[in-house]
Amino acid sequence: MNGIHDLGGMDGFGKVDAPPTEPPFHDPWEGRVLALNRIMGATGEWNIDVGRYWIETLPPAVYLSSSYYKKWMLRLERLCLARGLITEAELSSGHASGPGRPLKKKSATPAEADGLLVRRSYSRPATAAARFEVGARVRAKNIHPVSHTRLPRFARGHTGTIERIQGCHVFPDATVAEGVERAEWLYTVTFEATELWGPDADPTVRTSIEAFEPYLEAA
């Protein structure tokens, strides 16, 4: 989708300076938000792609003014409301008003907690041969889906070169829009800076993205 979250290539946001000694969490509530998101992810009510999409749908002013873990908190609140896991009254009061609906899967036990921090693999067996080879010239399609996509706006409509074939992986767009798991080939595509940013760009710079096969067409 085209939202404020897709900041690549946009001007005016300044350089990202990461403090060399930044702690994992600035306040205790951030750690609790991480834990709650991991626990709910283990219940199977949604997956990582759906979770990303619900952060993307935050209003622009809220997205830009919210810290990293505040976005996670708002995502969790909105998803739990949308899936009927809590009510507005319960969210406001901070207390359950009655038994909740059954979850798809039981929540993790304390003994299983460490496993929640391990990302499972999203690679899948290929169901067809890869359409493109290393060195092939491809164009990123100029698409503007209203749902989730991993194709950044700055690459759409531009021509690059297949640098590497990454194998088949779960296609996020189908997971969010269709609610199905579908495997698609994933490629590393490299673009010249002048192709993306115009003749004033540094000609020695190249930008690489990871692009699923449905995003690409032969150039």
Secondary structure, 3 states (H helix, E strand, C coil): CCCCCCCCCCCCCCCCCCCCCCCCCCCHHHHHHHHHHHHHHHCCCCCHHHHHHHHHCCCHHHHHHCCHHHHHHHHHHHHHHHCCCCCHHHHHHCCCCCCCCCCCCCCCCHHHHHHHHCCCCCECCCCCCCCCCCCCEEEECCCCCCCCCCCCHHHCCCEEEEEEEEEEEECHHHHHHHCCCCEEEEEEEEEEHHHHHCCCCCCCCEEEEEEEHHHEEEC
